[in-house]
Amino acid sequence: MDLATQLQTSLSSTTTPVPSLPWLRALTNSTRHPPPPLASLLATARTRLLASDLTAPGLLDAGYAAAHALPADLARTHAVAREARLARDVVVQVLDIEDVARARWEQVEALEALARGEGTRGREIVRLPAAAAVGGEAFDNGGGGEGGDEEGVVTGGGGGSGSGRAGGSSSTHKLVVQDCKGQKVHAIELRRVERLAVGKTFIGEKILLRAGTVVARGVVLLDPAQCVVLGGKVDAWHRAWVDGRLARLREAVGADRRE
């Protein structure tokens, strides 16, 4: 059994999407000789796979992709069905995320404050380190950034409505996700999934929807018992999403006011 086949066999026993043999051979051929230990190669393969676009030609094993895609008739059939359940595990990637429990104008205020380098700690307005103000992402330590509220300097009193933190127990997140065949669908939290939050979830992050996941009128209902957040991030997608998020929210707020 060659090295690429060993890697594929090992990955197939985990929740990680299974890459194709040509993709794995290209990976192993690019490593040093002699190759590193299998455990190290597995970690490298997993990291690169989760940072890739699931729809990229040749990325996933054909058999895995066919068995882990959304039903082809999902949009047509499930949009009219009151409730259905996925018959198999499905792997998807995040294209968009929004906290629908927070008013859009409140999200605009929070992002504008972060763009000025401000956030909140309790009822105090704090001045954030420069890294924490970029894109509003690093202020939440759960998102992998380096900034944190312990490093802020108090600049005055204020309310907590503009907090840069996200993903609290009262949050409800709506996502746009895409399977490996390119089919897109909306998903919303039925119950709180702790690893999903604006500022914590990356665009391009991978999620495994377990068989039995409920789909109501074409919308996937996310439950922590059947939703496995695998991690990952597609850098180019995430940068574009962060750069355009404030503009999209401002446009939505303007549309709401016109109505």
C-alpha positions, 0 to 999 in steps of 0.5 A: 500500500503506497503512502497516499493510499495509507493516508486516504484509508486513515482519513476515511475513518474520521469525520474529515472529508476524504480527498482523492488519491491524485490530490494526496499523491501530489501532497506526498510528492511535495514533502521532503524525503524521506517523508515525515511520519504518517501522523504528521502527514495526516495533520498536514493533509487535514489542514490543507483539505479544510483550507480548500474549496470543497467544489474544486475539481479533483479535491475529494474522492469521487465516491465520497463526494457522491455519498456526502452531497445534499440531495439533488432535489433538495431545493425543489422537494424540501421547499414544499415539504413541511419537514424531512430528514437527511438520509446520509451524512453531508459535508458543507462549507460556510459561505455566509453567517449572520446573527439574526437575534441582533438588529442589523443597526446594532450590528452596524454600530458594533462594526463601526465601533470596532473599525474605530478601535473600540469595543465594550467590556461589560458597560465600559467602552474600551480601546482595543489593540490595533490587531483587534480592530481589524475587521472586527474579528480578533476581539473574540478570542474564540475566533483565533485572533490575538486581541482580547478584552483584557488588553483594552484601556478604559476610555469611558462609560457606556452601554453594552449594545455595541459589544464586539462579542458574538455567539452568546446564549441568546444568539441565533445564527443563520448561515448559507452553506454549500456542498461539494457539488456546489449546491447552496442552502440556508441553515439556521440554529434550532438549538445553539451550536457553540462553535458557530458565531460571527467573529468565531466561524470562518468563511470556508469552514467545514461542517458535517451534517449528520444523517437525520438532520432536519430540513424544514421547507428547504432550510437545514435546522442545525442541532449540536447533536447532529452538527459537527464543526470540522474547522478550516477557512478559505482565506480569500473568501473570508477576507472578502466577506469581512471587507464587505460585511459592514457595507452589506449591513448598511445597505440592508439597514437602509432598505429596512428604513425605506420600507 
